[in-house]
Amino acid sequence: MEEDLAHYFEIKKNKAGEFVAYFKYNNESIFWTEGYSSKASARNAIESIQKNGPNAELRESE
């Protein structure tokens, strides 16, 4: 991982021993996934966000 990137994904284990994918900006967590039993599943979640996120619609609640 390059330290000079402003935004990046990071996979870490939580206290329950699950793998969680975090999206970070300037080293702060912006959002994160649910916990997964394998690192591969967390990587799949990241790939899904990268693939589907750019075309996601914006929904605002009142």
N, C-alpha and C positions, 0 to 999 in steps of 0.2 A: 504494500500500500504506500502510495506517495503521500508524504505529510503535507505537501503544499496544495492538495486538492481541497476546495472549499466544501464540497459535498461528496459523500460516499456511502456505501453500504458496509456494515460490519456485522459479522455473525459472532455471537457470544452465548455461552451457557448461562441460564438464569439459576436462581437458587434451587429450583425444582429439578435441575439437571437437564432441562430442555434447551434446544437450540433456538435462538431468537434472532431474526434479522432486523437490524436497526438501520434507519436512514438518518444520516447525520449531516449537519451543516455547521461548519466552523467548530467541529468537535462536540456539538450539542445534538442530542437525540431529538429529531423532529417527529418521527413516528416509528412504530415497530410492529412486527407481526406477532401472531400468537406463537406459543412455544411448540416446537416440533421435536419428535423423538430422534431425528437424525439430522446431521449437518446437510446432507443431500436434499432433504425436504426444505430446509431453510433456503438453500441455494435456488431450488425450484420456485419458491415464493418470490425471491428477488427477480428471477428471470421473468416471472409473470407480471410483476409490477413494471419492469422495464419495457416489456412487450405491450402491455395493455394500458399502462398509465398515460402515455402521451395523447391517446385518443379518448380518454375518459371525459364524460360530460361533467359540467359543474352543476350541482344541485344546491340551491340555497333554501334553508328553512326559515320560516317566519316566526 
